[in-house]
Amino acid sequence: MRLVHLDLKGAAPQVSYLEQVFPLLSQLGANGVLIEYEDMFPFKGELEILRSPYAYSEEDIERIQQLAEQHKLEVVPLVQTFGHVEVEAPSPAPHPRAQGLPWTLPDGSSPQFILKHQKYQHLREVERFPNSFNPHVPDTLALLKSILSQVVEKHRRSTWIHIGADEVFHLGEGMDSKNWMSHNKGDVGTMYLKHIKEVLGFLTAQFWGLRVLMWDDMLRKISVGALRGEGPGTAWWHLCQAPQPHPLRAHPGRHGAQCQQEPMLCPGGTWVSGKCEEPRAPSCCWHQRPLAAVPAESGIAKHVSPVWCLSLSLSLSHRYDHYSVLWELLPVSIPSLAICLQTLVNGGFTEEAKRKVLDVLGLESVQLEQSTCEGRGVFPGVEVYHMVEQVNGHLKESILKALEEESAIKGWFSPYHRKRQFGNPRNMESFGSKVLKLHEDWESFVRELRAQLERIYFPDTVEEWLEENVNPYLDQLRDLVRDYR
């Protein structure tokens, strides 16, 4: 399975953009999409408070599945069942064009995800951290059953579901967990497995034939003995045997040493999935690193691990977590994604893979070492790709150069002059036309960038991205022009 992981926390594309992207994914070699809806799912009933104001409608969910089916992509919904259940990013003040849209939930609060809500705070592992569930509170499993049921019911075509279960921060630090480990002579690993078993037990009983995927990072911290059941609890884990030798191997990631020494273990009927690395900096808006790194790091070109992996997902995340800023947008990721997918298909970034990428994306060349692409391109969102490239490469540089290197500004229009509103007209005229032209050019550019972003994203994403990546520099120029006038 070559899954493209659409992590929708904070920058979910509109369905109209997915209509353009899904055929591209299929062309490039993906055969599935792993969709982590988060608050973009149209939860109903008591779970309605988990919905974003911009959540997909039930019709949207159906349309997404129709699109996937049309392009031979398996839809695998992902529901986090242990960690990563913190708050959704706060929505900024709406753009004037978005007036009338619901920016608050029915109770008057802003968009949030599960454990940030007061209603669910008692389900936290550690009271002050909203990241992870307390597995010992009966309401935790009851809530997860409700969430899983609603998601699975809307994905009856899907034969797989992904239960997340990665990065369960602070597990074992809560008093309930400490008491459980003390009374059951267990450890964090056995406690983790106990909760996962309960989730899998529900899915197995409720939805016959549904197969389960989960991330493997927590499992790699657990001893083989505990996984086999050679301690407290029931032995319900077994070795996953690949029926035939397969050219794809899971990359070792952060636990490479253990991965190379031990066989991969997974629960009955449950498969472990690996994913490619994320950007190194949480505020990176132009992350082209996979162009050079993934073919080498993923263990595809070099078989660095003896572990078979049923699925490898290429993650298109927009944040490190719910609290971090947005990083690169989906259109900016497409060249990297194309190279990764073709590397998977061909077992390396061969000349054939390179030709396919260039043909499908309409590019002239790609330079892995420099992480650059040349050519206008014809892929969905290519306008945003090039405009973000301009923002990343020129906006800050051109504005700071004008403000800091123009001697007339530093000498005759300093913050002291501007605060007291006085200056020598002769000296001000020496830089005025240049600054006004720079301001006019960038404002025109940003208006077009906003228009392009609004074709792909909802207003909250557009506002947040501009506030984080454009306004810190353009606002300095705006203030100077205001004072100059």
C-alpha positions in Angstrom: 0.0 0.0 0.0 1.4 3.4 -1.0 -0.7 5.8 1.0 -0.6 9.5 0.9 -1.4 10.7 4.4 -3.6 13.8 4.4 -3.3 15.3 7.9 -6.1 17.9 8.0 -5.4 19.6 11.3 -5.4 23.3 10.4 -5.1 23.5 6.7 -7.7 21.2 5.1 -8.1 21.8 1.4 -11.5 22.3 -0.1 -13.0 19.3 -1.9 -12.8 21.2 -5.2 -9.0 21.1 -4.8 -9.0 17.4 -3.9 -10.9 16.8 -7.2 -7.7 18.0 -8.9 -5.2 16.3 -6.6 -6.6 12.7 -6.5 -6.1 12.0 -10.2 -2.5 13.3 -9.8 -1.8 11.0 -6.8 -3.0 8.0 -8.9 -0.9 9.0 -11.8 2.2 9.2 -9.6 1.7 5.7 -8.1 -0.4 6.1 -4.9 -3.0 3.5 -4.4 -4.6 5.0 -1.3 -5.2 8.0 0.8 -4.9 8.0 4.6 -7.2 10.7 5.8 -6.8 12.1 9.3 -9.9 14.3 9.5 -9.4 15.7 13.0 -12.1 18.4 13.4 -12.9 18.4 9.7 -15.2 15.4 10.1 -19.0 16.2 10.3 -19.6 14.8 13.7 -23.2 14.6 14.9 -25.1 14.5 18.1 -23.0 15.0 21.3 -19.8 14.9 19.2 -20.9 18.0 17.2 -18.8 20.2 19.4 -15.7 18.6 17.9 -16.5 20.0 14.4 -14.6 23.0 12.9 -16.8 25.8 11.5 -15.4 24.7 8.1 -15.8 20.9 8.6 -16.6 18.9 5.6 -20.3 18.1 5.1 -21.6 14.5 4.9 -22.0 15.2 1.1 -18.3 16.2 1.0 -17.2 13.0 2.7 -19.2 11.0 0.1 -17.7 13.0 -2.7 -14.2 12.4 -1.4 -14.8 8.7 -1.4 -16.4 8.8 -4.9 -13.3 10.7 -6.2 -11.0 8.1 -4.6 -12.9 5.2 -6.1 -12.9 6.9 -9.5 -9.1 7.1 -9.4 -8.5 3.7 -7.8 -7.4 5.1 -4.4 -8.3 3.2 -1.2 -9.6 5.5 1.5 -8.2 4.7 4.9 -9.7 7.0 7.6 -7.4 7.8 10.6 -8.8 8.3 14.0 -6.4 9.1 16.9 -7.3 6.8 19.7 -4.6 7.5 22.4 -2.4 10.6 21.7 -2.7 13.7 19.5 -6.1 14.6 20.8 -5.2 18.1 21.9 -6.6 21.5 20.7 -7.2 22.6 17.2 -5.3 25.7 16.2 -7.2 28.9 17.1 -8.9 30.6 14.2 -7.7 34.2 13.5 -10.2 37.0 13.1 -12.1 36.4 9.9 -11.3 38.1 6.7 -14.0 40.6 5.6 -15.0 38.3 2.8 -15.8 35.6 5.3 -18.3 37.7 7.3 -21.3 35.6 8.1 -19.4 32.4 8.5 -19.7 30.7 11.9 -16.4 31.5 13.8 -17.7 30.1 17.1 -19.2 26.9 18.1 -22.8 26.7 19.4 -21.6 27.2 23.0 -19.7 30.4 22.0 -16.3 28.8 22.2 -13.7 28.7 19.4 -12.9 25.6 17.4 -11.2 23.0 19.6 -10.4 19.3 19.5 -11.3 16.6 22.0 -9.3 17.1 25.2 -9.4 20.9 25.2 -13.1 20.9 25.7 -14.1 21.3 29.3 -16.6 18.4 28.8 -13.7 16.0 28.2 -10.9 17.4 30.4 -11.5 14.6 32.9 -10.2 12.2 30.2 -6.7 13.6 30.2 -3.8 11.3 31.3 -2.2 14.3 33.0 -4.7 17.1 34.0 -2.7 20.0 32.7 -1.8 18.4 29.3 -4.5 17.9 26.7 -2.4 15.6 24.4 -3.3 12.1 25.5 -6.2 10.0 26.9 -6.3 8.5 30.3 -6.9 4.8 29.4 -8.3 3.9 32.8 -11.4 6.2 32.8 -14.4 4.2 31.3 -15.6 7.3 29.5 -12.4 7.3 27.4 -13.3 4.1 25.6 -17.0 5.1 25.4 -16.0 8.4 23.7 -13.7 6.5 21.3 -16.4 4.1 20.4 -18.7 6.9 19.5 -16.0 8.7 17.4 -14.9 5.5 15.6 -18.5 4.5 14.9 -19.4 7.7 13.3 -16.3 7.7 11.1 -16.6 4.1 10.1 -20.3 4.5 9.3 -19.4 7.2 6.8 -16.7 5.0 5.2 -18.5 1.8 4.4 -16.4 1.4 1.2 -13.2 1.2 3.3 -11.7 -2.1 4.3 -9.1 -0.4 6.5 -9.0 2.0 9.4 -6.0 3.6 11.1 -6.1 4.1 14.8 -3.0 6.4 15.1 -1.7 5.5 18.6 1.6 7.3 18.1 3.4 9.7 20.4 1.3 9.1 23.5 3.1 11.8 25.5 3.0 11.6 29.3 1.5 8.1 29.4 2.2 6.6 32.8 2.5 10.0 34.5 -1.1 10.3 35.7 -2.1 9.0 39.1 -4.6 6.4 37.6 -1.8 5.0 35.5 0.7 4.9 38.4 -1.9 3.1 40.5 -2.7 0.6 37.7 1.0 -0.2 37.2 1.5 -0.6 40.9 -1.5 -3.0 41.4 -0.9 -5.0 38.3 2.9 -5.2 38.4 2.9 -3.8 34.9 4.7 -1.1 33.0 3.9 1.6 30.5 4.2 -0.8 27.6 1.7 -3.4 29.0 -0.7 -0.5 29.8 -0.4 0.8 26.3 -1.1 -2.6 24.8 -4.1 -3.1 27.1 -5.8 0.1 25.8 -4.9 -0.8 22.1 -6.4 -4.2 22.7 -9.7 -2.7 24.0 -9.9 -0.4 20.9 -9.2 -3.3 18.5 -11.7 -5.5 20.4 -14.4 -3.0 19.8 -13.6 -2.6 16.1 -13.4 -6.4 15.6 -16.7 -7.0 17.3 -18.6 -4.1 15.8 -17.3 -4.0 12.2 -16.5 -7.5 11.0 -13.7 -7.8 8.5 -12.4 -4.2 9.0 -8.6 -4.3 9.0 -6.6 -2.0 11.2 -3.4 0.0 10.8 -1.4 1.9 13.5 1.8 3.8 13.8 4.7 1.8 15.2 6.8 4.3 17.3 5.2 3.3 20.7 5.5 -0.4 19.9 9.3 -0.1 19.2 9.7 1.0 22.8 8.1 -2.1 24.1 10.0 -5.3 24.8 9.5 -8.3 22.5 8.4 -10.3 25.6 5.6 -7.9 26.4 4.5 -7.9 22.8 4.4 -11.7 22.8 2.4 -11.7 26.0 5.2 -13.1 28.2 4.1 -11.1 31.2 1.0 -9.6 32.6 -2.0 -9.8 30.2 -2.9 -12.2 27.4 -0.7 -13.2 24.6 -2.5 -11.7 21.6 0.4 -10.5 19.5 2.1 -12.5 16.8 4.7 -12.1 14.1 3.6 -10.5 10.8 4.8 -12.7 8.0 5.1 -11.2 4.5 3.7 -13.8 2.1 6.3 -12.9 -0.6 9.6 -11.0 -0.5 8.7 -7.4 -1.1 11.0 -4.6 -2.5 9.8 -2.1 0.0 11.3 -2.1 3.5 10.4 0.0 6.5 13.0 2.6 7.2 14.4 2.4 10.8 13.6 6.0 11.7 14.3 7.0 15.3 14.5 3.4 16.5 16.8 2.0 13.9 19.0 -0.2 16.1 16.0 -2.0 17.6 14.4 -2.3 14.2 17.4 -4.1 12.8 17.8 -6.5 15.7 14.2 -7.6 16.3 11.4 -8.8 14.1 8.4 -6.5 13.6 5.6 -7.5 15.9 2.0 -6.5 15.5 -1.4 -7.5 16.9 -3.5 -10.1 15.2 -5.2 -8.5 12.2 -3.4 -5.2 12.8 -0.6 -4.0 10.6 2.1 -1.5 11.4 2.8 1.4 9.0 5.8 3.6 8.6 5.9 7.2 7.5 8.4 9.5 6.0 10.0 12.2 8.1 8.6 15.6 8.8 10.3 19.0 8.4 13.0 19.6 11.1 11.6 23.1 12.0 7.9 23.6 13.0 7.7 26.9 11.2 9.0 25.8 7.9 6.9 27.1 5.0 9.2 26.0 2.2 10.3 22.5 3.0 11.7 20.8 0.0 14.0 18.5 1.9 12.4 15.3 0.8 13.5 16.0 -2.8 17.0 15.0 -1.8 16.6 13.1 1.5 13.7 10.7 1.2 15.1 8.4 -1.5 18.1 7.8 0.7 16.5 7.9 4.1 13.4 5.8 3.5 15.4 2.7 3.0 14.0 2.2 -0.5 17.2 2.7 -2.4 19.3 1.1 0.3 17.7 -1.8 2.1 18.7 -0.6 5.6 16.2 -2.7 7.5 15.1 -6.3 7.4 11.6 -5.4 8.5 8.7 -5.8 6.1 6.1 -3.1 6.0 2.6 -3.5 4.6 2.1 0.2 4.0 4.3 3.2 3.7 2.6 6.5 4.0 4.0 9.8 2.7 2.7 12.3 5.2 1.3 15.7 4.0 1.1 17.3 7.5 0.5 21.0 7.9 1.6 21.2 11.6 3.8 19.3 14.0 0.9 19.3 16.4 -2.3 21.3 17.0 -0.4 24.1 18.8 2.3 24.7 16.2 2.1 27.1 13.3 1.4 26.0 9.8 4.3 24.8 7.7 4.3 24.1 4.0 1.0 24.0 2.1 -0.2 21.1 0.1 0.6 22.7 -3.4 4.2 23.4 -2.2 4.5 19.7 -1.2 3.5 18.3 -4.6 7.0 18.1 -6.3 8.4 16.4 -3.2 5.5 14.0 -3.0 5.8 13.2 -6.7 9.4 12.3 -6.3 8.7 10.2 -3.2 5.9 8.3 -4.9 7.9 7.5 -8.0 10.8 6.5 -5.8 8.5 4.0 -4.1 7.2 2.7 -7.4 10.6 2.3 -9.0 12.6 1.2 -6.0 14.8 4.3 -6.3 14.8 7.7 -8.0 15.7 6.2 -11.4 15.8 8.0 -14.7 12.4 6.5 -15.4 11.1 7.9 -12.2 12.5 11.3 -12.9 11.0 11.4 -16.4 7.6 10.5 -15.0 7.7 13.2 -12.4 8.7 15.8 -15.0 6.0 14.7 -17.5 3.2 14.6 -14.9 4.1 17.9 -13.2 5.1 19.7 -16.4 8.5 20.7 -15.1 11.7 21.1 -17.0 14.1 19.7 -14.4 14.5 18.8 -10.8 17.7 19.1 -8.8 17.7 16.8 -5.8 20.9 18.3 -4.3 19.6 21.8 -4.4 16.0 20.8 -3.7 14.8 22.9 -6.6 12.5 22.5 -9.6 12.6 24.4 -12.9 9.8 25.2 -15.2 6.3 26.6 -14.8 4.6 23.3 -14.1 1.0 22.2 -14.7 0.1 20.5 -11.4 -2.9 21.7 -9.2 -2.0 24.7 -7.2 1.2 25.5 -9.2 0.4 29.2 -8.9 0.6 28.9 -5.1 3.8 26.9 -5.4 5.6 29.7 -7.3 4.1 32.5 -5.2 5.2 30.9 -1.9 8.6 30.4 -3.5 8.6 34.2 -4.1 7.5 34.9 -0.5 10.2 32.6 0.9 13.0 33.9 -1.4 12.3 37.6 -1.8 9.7 39.2 0.4 11.7 39.4 3.6 15.0 40.2 1.8 13.6 43.0 -0.3 11.7 44.7 2.5 14.5 44.5 5.0 17.0 45.8 2.4 14.8 48.8 1.7 14.3 49.6 5.4 17.8 48.9 6.7 20.1 49.7 3.9 18.6 52.9 2.6 20.7 55.6 4.3 18.2 58.4 3.9 15.6 56.3 5.9 18.1 55.6 8.6 19.4 59.2 8.7 16.3 61.3 8.1 13.3 59.0 8.8 14.2 57.0 11.9 11.7 55.7 14.4 12.4 59.0 16.3 11.4 61.1 13.4 8.3 59.0 12.6 7.1 59.0 16.2 7.3 62.9 16.3 6.1 63.3 12.7 8.8 65.5 11.3 11.4 65.2 8.6 13.2 67.0 5.8 11.1 66.9 2.6 14.1 67.0 0.4 15.7 63.9 2.0 12.4 62.1 2.3 11.8 62.5 -1.5 15.1 60.7 -2.2 13.6 57.4 -1.0 9.9 58.0 -1.2 9.2 56.8 -4.7 11.3 53.7 -4.3 9.5 52.7 -1.1 6.1 53.4 -2.5 6.8 51.3 -5.6 8.0 48.4 -3.4 4.9 48.6 -1.3 2.6 48.8 -4.2 4.2 45.8 -5.9 4.1 43.6 -2.8 0.5 44.6 -2.0 -0.6 43.7 -5.5 1.3 40.4 -5.2 -0.3 39.5 -1.9 -3.8 40.2 -3.3 -3.2 37.7 -6.0 -1.7 35.2 -3.6 -4.8 35.6 -1.3 -7.0 34.9 -4.3 -5.1 31.8 -5.3 -5.1 30.5 -1.7 -8.8 31.1 -1.4 -9.4 28.8 -4.3 -7.8 25.9 -2.3 -8.3 26.7 1.4 -10.9 27.9 3.8 -10.6 31.5 5.1 -9.0 30.6 8.5 -6.1 28.8 6.7 -5.6 31.7 4.3 -5.5 34.3 7.2 -3.2 32.2 9.4 -0.7 31.5 6.6 -0.5 35.2 5.6 -0.2 36.3 9.2 2.7 33.9 9.8 4.6 34.3 6.6 3.8 37.6 5.0 2.6 40.2 7.5 5.6 40.1 9.8 7.6 41.7 7.0 5.0 43.5 4.9 3.6 45.2 8.0 6.9 46.9 8.6 6.7 48.3 5.1 3.1 49.3 5.5 3.9 51.2 8.7 6.7 53.1 7.0 4.5 54.0 4.1 1.8 55.2 6.4 4.2 57.4 8.3 5.7 58.7 5.1 2.4 59.8 3.7 
